Amino acid sequence: MKPGGVLVYSTCTISHNENQKVVKEFLKKNTSFSKVEELQLLPNINNTDGFFICKMKKDESLIGD
């Protein structure tokens, strides 16, 4: 992915292990990325199925990973 590129990780679950934990481990292993925004939709609050969306961005000053 080119510097400054955006990566979106999304699931149709509310599982912490499949959502926040995966993002945390990804960012730990890929230090050129940073989390921009995260959204958790819950059935009882948002009147929808459970979803998780996380937007991450690759550092613009780094070349390659």
C-alpha positions in Angstrom: 0.0 0.0 0.0 1.3 3.4 -0.9 2.2 6.0 1.8 -0.9 8.0 2.8 -3.2 5.1 1.7 -6.3 4.3 3.7 -7.2 0.8 4.9 -10.7 0.0 6.2 -11.2 -3.1 8.3 -14.9 -4.1 8.7 -16.8 -7.0 10.2 -20.4 -7.9 10.7 -19.9 -9.0 14.3 -19.7 -7.3 17.7 -17.0 -9.7 19.0 -14.1 -7.9 20.7 -11.7 -10.6 19.5 -12.6 -10.2 15.9 -12.7 -6.4 16.0 -10.7 -4.3 18.4 -8.2 -7.1 19.2 -7.5 -7.7 15.5 -7.0 -3.9 14.9 -4.7 -3.7 18.0 -2.5 -6.6 16.8 -2.4 -5.2 13.2 -1.3 -1.8 14.4 1.3 -3.4 16.7 2.8 -5.3 13.8 2.4 -2.6 11.2 3.8 0.5 12.9 3.5 2.6 9.7 -0.3 2.6 10.2 -2.4 4.6 12.6 -6.0 4.4 13.5 -8.1 7.3 12.2 -11.6 6.4 13.2 -13.5 3.4 14.7 -17.2 2.7 14.8 -19.1 -0.1 16.6 -22.8 -0.5 15.7 -24.9 -2.5 18.1 -28.3 -4.0 17.5 -29.9 -2.7 20.7 -28.6 0.8 20.2 -28.4 1.4 16.5 -31.4 -0.7 15.5 -29.2 -2.7 13.0 -27.1 -5.8 12.9 -23.8 -5.7 14.7 -21.0 -4.1 12.7 -17.5 -2.9 13.3 -15.6 -0.5 11.1 -12.1 0.9 11.6 -10.3 3.3 9.3 -6.5 3.3 9.3 -4.0 5.4 7.4 -0.5 4.6 6.3 2.2 7.2 7.3 2.8 9.4 4.3 6.5 9.8 5.0 7.3 6.0 4.9 8.1 4.1 1.8 7.4 0.4 1.9 6.6 -1.7 4.9 
